[in-house]
Amino acid sequence: MRIPIIFMFFLAAACVPALCDKEEPQVHIVSPPETRSRFALLDDVRLLANGLLQLGQSMRDFMQKTKGQINDIFQKLNIFDRSFYQLTALASEIKEEEEELKKTTVVLQARNEEIKGLSEEIHSKMESIRKDKSQLQNKVKGLEEKLSSLSMGLVTSTQVAEINSLREVIHTQEQSITELLKAMKEQSEQLNHQRMKIRILEGKFTTNKLMFFNPEVPTLTPYLTKGSTSSSSTMDLPSDCSELFDRGERVSGVYAIKPNRSEPFMAFCDMSRDYGATVIQQRRDGSVNFDQPWERYENGFGDFQGEFWLGLKKIHSLASQGNFILHILVEDWVKHRLFIEYRLRLDGPESNYTVHLVRLSGNLPDPMSDHRGVMFSTVDRFNQQDSSCGPPSGGWWLNMCGDAHPNGRYLRVRPSVRSERGRGIQWRSGPKGFFSVKFAQISVRPLASSSTNLPTPASSQSGVFL
């Protein structure tokens, strides 16, 4: 609508000079004074024309701007059309995928029903197979019994003798293999002790003289240093074997220890359990004579690698450090091992090392249940309450004629042979007779180092010495 109006303004502007030109001769002829008004009118027309030209220029600019805006709108409409088309295509694809998913879901539901049916069928087949298996086992058992009865009838006495001889040979070989394995284990333990043996040999070579009560009983290896005994190296010594275990040592052997308020000394540490135990007595083969006087039992005697008694002074220095446990392990001649544990409190030499025991655990009978306030006795210092039994053959806290006497004379006897009261390594409780045991080991450790799981002996069966 605006374009025709602007065009009409242009036509009007063009027509005005023509009309004026036609009128000029008439004005000139009729009245000369109108020349000024003619020129004035021409000026007005020119002004009007200039205004119309400016208006046309503005209209042209406006049209160009409007045209650009319309082009932008068309471009945006094209973009919108393309986006709408893409969305329409994507919606169509989604709808197709939805239809496919619906079809897949229907197929999966059908397969699930098939699998459920197959599972039930398999279960029923498994039940039938179990029944068939049971029936077959019964049939096989019956066939084996029939075959065994038939074979007994077919096998001759010579074949039976050969089979028995083969069984004996196999049994003998099994025993030989067991003994070889045991020997290998003992050799391994001996190799672990080599480092400790070297330390002991060094101390023996530097000793000027060993004290002997008789040729059969050596003195325990003393603690020796290259300098004076007050050397700063003694400050690093553990108070007992449990402290040495806590420091990371796991090899059983002879170590130097220094209990509180005591001089350092050598002791055998058993590291085979979940703690370190200081061994105070060991009997295994009768190589050391335990029939010794009071002085020897007070200071100690024997060989750390064999049989020994640590000494009452050293045991007292260990037990005086706090709450200690006394662990007693014995083994009879048919390799039954049993143990018992007591809470230990030991008085000093002024009371003849009186012992106070409270049973804690173990599967070994307890003949020392009344050992509260019992003094130590030896052949030359007899401190038993019942003096009618006579002096002991070895030192121990004896009471009631010595039902428990692990320091008695070592007797190599058969399991069925009884020993007399007071003879042999004995541990008896109850009405049964006295029997000498093969192995005994006594150790001490702090109560704090005890494991929650008690040590398990090699066998829980009762031995013949009970």
C-alpha positions in Angstrom: 0.0 0.0 0.0 2.9 2.4 0.7 4.5 2.0 -2.7 1.6 3.3 -4.8 1.3 6.4 -2.5 4.9 7.2 -2.8 4.7 6.8 -6.6 1.8 9.2 -6.8 3.9 11.8 -4.9 6.6 11.4 -7.5 4.0 12.0 -10.3 2.6 15.0 -8.6 6.1 16.5 -8.2 6.8 15.9 -11.8 3.5 17.4 -13.0 3.8 20.7 -11.1 6.6 22.2 -13.2 4.7 21.4 -16.4 1.6 23.1 -15.2 3.6 26.1 -14.1 5.2 26.3 -17.5 1.8 26.4 -19.2 0.6 29.2 -17.0 3.7 31.4 -17.3 2.9 33.0 -20.7 -0.5 33.9 -19.5 0.8 35.5 -16.3 3.5 37.3 -18.3 1.0 38.6 -20.7 -1.8 39.5 -18.4 0.1 41.1 -15.5 3.9 41.7 -15.2 3.8 42.0 -11.4 3.1 38.3 -11.0 6.6 37.4 -12.1 7.7 37.5 -8.4 4.9 35.3 -7.3 5.8 32.9 -10.2 9.4 32.6 -9.0 8.1 32.3 -5.4 5.9 29.4 -6.5 8.8 27.8 -8.3 10.9 28.0 -5.1 8.1 26.4 -3.2 7.9 23.6 -5.8 11.6 23.0 -5.6 11.5 22.9 -1.9 8.6 20.5 -2.1 10.6 18.4 -4.7 13.6 18.3 -2.4 11.5 17.2 0.4 9.9 14.6 -1.7 13.3 13.4 -2.9 14.5 13.1 0.7 11.3 11.3 1.6 11.9 8.9 -1.3 15.5 8.3 -0.2 14.3 7.6 3.3 11.6 5.3 1.9 14.3 3.5 -0.2 16.5 3.0 2.9 13.4 1.8 4.8 12.6 -0.6 2.0 16.1 -2.0 2.0 16.1 -2.5 5.7 12.7 -4.1 5.7 13.8 -6.4 2.9 16.8 -7.5 5.0 14.6 -8.2 7.9 12.2 -10.2 5.7 15.2 -12.2 4.5 16.3 -13.0 8.1 12.8 -14.1 8.9 12.7 -16.4 5.9 16.1 -17.9 6.9 14.8 -18.5 10.4 11.7 -20.1 9.0 13.8 -22.4 6.8 15.9 -23.4 9.9 12.7 -24.0 11.8 11.4 -26.1 9.0 14.6 -28.2 8.9 14.6 -28.7 12.7 10.9 -29.6 12.6 11.6 -32.1 9.9 14.5 -33.6 11.8 12.4 -33.9 15.0 9.6 -35.5 13.0 12.1 -38.1 11.6 13.6 -38.7 15.1 10.1 -39.2 16.6 9.4 -41.6 13.8 12.6 -43.6 14.6 11.8 -43.6 18.3 8.3 -44.9 17.6 9.8 -47.6 15.4 12.3 -48.6 18.2 9.5 -48.6 20.7 7.6 -51.0 18.5 10.7 -53.2 18.3 11.2 -53.1 22.1 7.6 -54.1 22.6 8.1 -57.0 20.2 11.4 -58.0 22.0 9.7 -57.8 25.4 7.0 -60.1 24.2 9.6 -62.5 22.9 11.6 -62.4 26.2 8.5 -63.0 28.2 7.8 -66.1 26.0 11.4 -67.3 26.5 11.2 -66.7 30.2 8.2 -68.9 30.4 10.1 -71.5 28.3 13.1 -71.3 30.6 10.9 -71.6 33.7 9.3 -74.8 32.2 12.8 -76.1 31.3 14.0 -75.4 34.9 11.1 -77.4 36.3 11.8 -80.2 33.9 15.5 -80.2 34.8 14.6 -80.3 38.5 12.3 -83.2 38.0 15.0 -85.0 36.0 17.6 -84.3 38.7 15.3 -85.8 41.3 14.9 -88.9 39.1 18.7 -89.0 38.5 19.2 -88.9 42.3 16.8 -91.8 42.8 18.5 -93.7 39.9 21.9 -93.0 41.5 20.7 -94.3 44.9 19.3 -97.4 43.3 22.6 -97.9 41.3 24.6 -97.5 44.5 22.6 -100.1 46.2 23.0 -102.4 43.2 26.7 -101.8 43.1 27.0 -102.5 46.8 25.2 -105.7 46.4 27.4 -106.7 43.4 30.5 -105.8 45.5 29.3 -108.1 48.3 28.6 -110.9 45.8 31.9 -110.3 44.1 33.7 -110.3 47.4 32.0 -113.6 48.4 32.9 -115.1 45.0 36.5 -113.9 45.2 36.9 -115.4 48.7 35.8 -118.6 47.2 38.1 -118.3 44.2 41.2 -117.0 45.9 43.6 -119.7 47.1 45.3 -119.8 50.4 48.7 -119.1 48.6 47.3 -116.0 47.1 45.9 -114.9 50.4 49.3 -115.3 52.0 50.9 -113.3 49.2 48.4 -110.5 49.6 49.1 -110.5 53.4 52.8 -110.4 52.8 52.4 -107.5 50.4 50.3 -105.6 52.9 53.1 -106.1 55.5 55.7 -104.9 53.1 53.6 -101.8 52.3 53.1 -101.2 56.1 56.8 -101.5 56.7 57.6 -99.0 53.9 55.1 -96.6 55.3 56.7 -96.8 58.7 60.2 -96.3 57.1 58.9 -93.2 55.3 57.4 -91.8 58.5 60.7 -92.3 60.3 62.6 -90.7 57.5 60.3 -87.7 57.6 60.8 -87.4 61.4 64.6 -87.6 61.0 64.5 -84.9 58.4 62.4 -82.7 60.7 64.9 -83.2 63.5 67.8 -82.4 61.2 66.0 -79.2 60.2 65.6 -78.2 63.9 69.3 -79.0 64.5 70.3 -76.7 61.6 68.2 -73.9 63.2 70.2 -74.3 66.4 73.6 -74.0 64.8 73.8 -70.2 65.2 73.1 -70.6 68.9 75.6 -73.4 69.3 78.3 -71.2 67.8 77.6 -68.6 70.5 77.7 -71.2 73.2 81.0 -72.7 71.9 82.6 -69.2 71.9 81.7 -68.9 75.5 83.1 -72.3 76.3 86.4 -71.5 74.7 86.8 -68.3 76.7 86.0 -70.1 80.0 89.1 -70.9 82.1 87.5 -73.7 84.1 84.1 -75.4 84.3 82.8 -76.5 87.7 81.7 -80.1 88.0 80.0 -81.9 90.8 80.8 -85.2 89.2 82.0 -86.1 85.6 78.4 -86.9 84.4 76.9 -83.5 85.1 78.4 -80.3 83.4 77.6 -76.8 84.5 75.4 -74.8 82.2 77.1 -72.4 79.8 77.7 -69.2 81.7 77.0 -65.7 80.3 80.3 -64.2 79.2 81.3 -60.9 77.6 84.5 -59.8 76.0 84.8 -57.0 78.4 83.5 -56.5 81.9 80.1 -57.8 82.9 78.9 -54.2 83.4 79.3 -53.4 79.7 76.6 -51.3 78.1 75.7 -54.3 75.9 73.8 -55.9 78.9 71.3 -53.0 78.8 69.9 -54.4 75.5 69.3 -57.9 76.8 65.6 -59.1 77.0 64.1 -59.8 80.4 62.9 -63.2 79.2 62.2 -65.2 76.0 58.8 -63.7 75.6 60.3 -60.3 75.1 62.8 -61.8 72.7 59.8 -63.2 70.7 58.2 -59.8 70.7 61.3 -58.4 69.2 60.9 -60.7 66.2 63.0 -63.7 67.0 61.4 -67.0 65.9 64.2 -69.6 66.1 64.4 -71.8 69.2 67.8 -71.9 70.9 70.1 -70.5 73.6 69.9 -66.8 74.2 71.3 -64.3 76.8 68.5 -62.8 79.0 68.5 -60.4 81.9 65.5 -60.4 84.2 64.8 -57.4 86.4 67.2 -57.0 89.4 69.3 -60.0 88.2 72.6 -60.7 86.5 72.4 -61.8 82.9 72.5 -65.5 82.1 72.0 -68.0 79.2 68.7 -69.7 78.8 67.0 -72.0 76.2 64.0 -70.2 74.5 61.2 -72.3 72.9 59.8 -70.2 70.0 57.7 -73.1 68.5 54.4 -71.7 69.8 52.7 -68.3 69.4 54.9 -66.9 72.2 58.4 -67.2 73.6 58.8 -69.6 76.6 61.8 -69.8 78.8 62.6 -73.5 79.4 63.6 -74.3 83.0 63.8 -78.1 82.7 64.1 -80.7 79.9 64.4 -84.5 80.1 64.7 -86.6 76.9 67.2 -89.4 77.0 68.8 -89.8 80.5 72.1 -88.3 79.5 72.3 -86.1 82.6 72.1 -87.3 86.2 69.5 -85.3 88.0 70.3 -86.8 91.4 72.1 -83.6 92.5 72.5 -81.7 95.8 70.9 -78.4 96.7 73.7 -76.2 95.4 73.5 -77.7 91.9 69.7 -77.3 91.8 70.0 -73.7 93.0 72.6 -72.7 90.3 71.6 -75.1 87.5 73.3 -77.9 85.6 73.2 -79.9 82.4 73.4 -79.2 78.7 71.1 -76.8 76.9 71.1 -79.0 73.8 70.1 -82.1 75.8 68.9 -82.3 79.4 69.2 -79.5 81.9 67.9 -77.7 85.0 68.0 -73.9 84.7 68.5 -73.3 88.4 66.2 -72.0 91.3 67.9 -68.6 91.5 67.2 -68.0 87.8 63.7 -69.3 88.0 63.0 -67.0 90.9 64.4 -64.0 89.1 62.1 -64.8 86.2 59.0 -65.4 88.3 59.5 -62.3 90.5 59.0 -60.0 87.4 55.2 -60.4 87.7 52.4 -62.9 86.9 54.0 -66.0 85.3 52.6 -69.3 84.0 54.3 -72.6 84.6 53.8 -74.9 81.6 54.5 -78.7 82.0 54.6 -81.0 78.9 55.2 -84.7 79.2 55.3 -87.6 76.7 55.0 -91.3 77.4 56.6 -94.2 75.6 53.9 -94.5 73.1 54.2 -90.9 72.0 51.1 -89.5 73.9 51.7 -85.9 74.8 49.8 -84.0 77.5 50.2 -80.7 79.2 49.1 -78.7 82.2 49.5 -75.0 83.1 49.6 -73.3 86.5 49.7 -69.7 87.7 53.1 -69.5 89.3 54.4 -67.6 92.3 57.8 -68.6 93.7 59.4 -67.3 97.0 63.1 -66.7 97.5 65.9 -68.7 99.1 65.0 -67.6 102.5 61.9 -69.8 102.3 63.6 -72.7 100.4 61.9 -71.4 97.2 58.4 -72.2 98.3 56.0 -72.6 95.3 52.4 -71.4 95.0 50.4 -73.0 92.2 46.9 -72.4 90.8 45.8 -74.7 88.0 44.7 -72.8 84.8 44.2 -75.3 82.0 45.4 -78.5 80.3 44.5 -82.1 79.7 47.1 -83.6 82.1 45.8 -84.7 85.5 46.7 -82.4 88.4 48.6 -84.1 91.3 50.0 -80.7 92.3 46.6 -79.2 93.2 47.7 -79.1 96.9 51.1 -77.5 96.1 50.4 -74.2 97.9 53.3 -73.4 100.1 55.4 -76.4 99.3 59.2 -76.0 99.7 61.8 -77.4 97.3 63.6 -80.5 98.4 66.8 -82.3 97.4 68.7 -85.3 98.6 70.8 -83.2 101.0 68.0 -80.8 102.0 64.9 -82.6 102.8 61.9 -80.2 103.2 58.9 -82.6 102.6 56.0 -82.4 104.9 55.7 -86.2 105.0 59.2 -87.4 106.0 58.1 -91.1 106.1 58.8 -91.5 102.3 62.5 -90.8 102.6 64.7 -88.4 100.6 64.0 -88.0 96.9 66.2 -89.2 94.1 66.1 -85.7 92.5 65.1 -82.2 93.5 61.5 -81.1 93.2 58.6 -79.5 95.1 57.6 -82.8 96.6 54.5 -83.4 98.7 52.7 -86.6 99.7 55.7 -88.7 98.7 56.0 -87.3 95.2 53.1 -88.2 93.0 54.6 -85.6 90.6 58.3 -85.9 90.1 59.7 -84.8 86.7 63.3 -84.7 88.0 63.5 -88.3 89.1 65.9 -90.9 87.7 65.4 -91.6 84.0 64.3 -95.1 83.4 64.1 -96.8 80.0 61.2 -99.1 80.5 58.4 -100.6 78.5 55.0 -98.9 78.8 53.5 -101.8 80.7 56.3 -101.9 83.3 55.4 -100.1 86.5 58.0 -98.3 88.6 58.2 -97.8 92.3 57.1 -94.7 94.0 59.9 -92.1 93.9 61.7 -93.7 91.0 61.6 -92.4 87.4 60.1 -89.4 85.8 56.6 -89.6 87.1 53.3 -87.7 86.8 50.6 -89.6 88.6 47.1 -88.7 89.8 44.6 -91.2 91.0 44.7 -94.9 92.0 46.7 -96.2 89.0 50.3 -97.4 89.4 53.5 -95.4 88.8 55.1 -95.3 85.3 58.2 -93.5 84.1 57.7 -91.1 81.2 60.0 -90.6 78.2 60.1 -86.8 77.8 59.4 -83.8 80.0 59.7 -80.1 79.4 58.9 -77.3 81.9 58.8 -73.7 80.8 57.7 -70.3 82.1 56.2 -67.2 80.4 54.5 -64.1 81.5 50.7 -64.2 81.8 50.4 -61.3 79.4 52.1 -63.2 76.6 49.6 -66.1 76.8 47.7 -66.8 73.6 43.9 -66.9 73.7 44.2 -70.4 72.1 45.9 -72.8 74.4 48.7 -74.9 72.9 47.5 -78.2 71.6 49.5 -81.3 72.4 50.4 -84.0 69.9 47.7 -86.3 71.2 44.8 -85.9 73.5 44.7 -89.5 74.6 45.8 -90.5 78.0 49.2 -92.0 78.4 50.1 -95.1 80.4 51.8 -93.0 83.1 48.6 -91.5 84.5 
